[in-house]
């Protein structure tokens, strides 16, 4: 590990202004209170340009991903698939309009084809999650591909069937394939959000768990292209794979729950914790305290392994994401398991910060700041007192064998 990154200012440890997912949603909500500034988008008639619509959770992220693809001219965040004309963000979030958060992609068909767009889209979402995407839950965040022609419908279904056959995921694809509906651009505040608010966007994207998920997938296993005339054969194969996937999902869920034993571990009552923990550990974990810098267990530890919650054992951080921040506390660029991390606004000491807590034990861990190194630009400043380090060679014996692959 051994990276060194000096924070822009040590004082940021206390006064850094950060942006949590909750705040991101609040900003989205504020923007949604104003009426949408545009009617439904009229389809492009220019022969040199074509359009496609995709829904993949938070449109900030989907828009940003598509605008990186060569051949895409622009991506527009908006709403589609529902029954309310000119909806606002607030209305869509209410779940009563039937609209999806979606992105309209304008592209040059001479440079990139519709099928390539579909495949690119699938690689930038969780295609098995039909209840939302990552931290965003609800009908408006469901994944969907909207087709304008029967050929586009067939190409979308081809890609989903290829994905189902690949076995990349234990669950079958849950992406809907729907006919194009009127598309309403979202409020101006949402357009190009990743450019206008890069730090906030980055915090939101990494905090939601999207980036960690995308980085963990091996898409080389999926063979999207098929021989001409093989569409029906592929559909049949996809249906069989989907049925097998459902059985795998039932089996995998049981295995997964047994592996995540910390979810079933009872959290000791406060009186027991007082006896088991040192005074400093108790102060940090239960009273939101802060240990002294440079005088704590892990601030300069470079060994390979993972850091878990001292009370529950839930995995929190990896040595692969640890760096020397110069602050005197263990610092990480991102969590090992984002779902085990809860962020809350902290206005103590007359400051505005983002507190980091563990999900199952509800332990106070520290704070997160937007002054870290690449790839996230974040600095999770964590108290050693709230952590327990599991070295690489003891991961399996202590029930964390699944993380050994991180150090291969």
Secondary structure, DSSP 8 states (H G I E B T S, - for coil): ---B---S-TTHHHH-----HHHHHHHHHHHHTS--SS-B------TT-EEEEEEES-HHHHHHHHTTSTTEEEEEEEEESSS-TT--HHHHHTT-S--EEEEEEEE-TTTS-HHHHHHHHHTTS-TT-TTEETTEESGGG-EEEEESSHHHHHHHHHHHHHHHHHTSSSS----EEEE---EEE--GGGTTHHHHTHHHHHHHHHHTTHHHHHHT--GGG------TT-HHHHHHHHHHHHHHHHHHHHHHHHHHHHH-GGGTS----HHHHHHHS-HHHHHHHHH-----TTSSSSTT---SEEEEETTT--EEEEGGGEEB-SSSSEEESS-SSGGGEEEEEE-GGG--EEEEEETTT--EEEEEES---TTT--EEEE-GGGEEEEEGGGTTTTT-GGGGGGG-
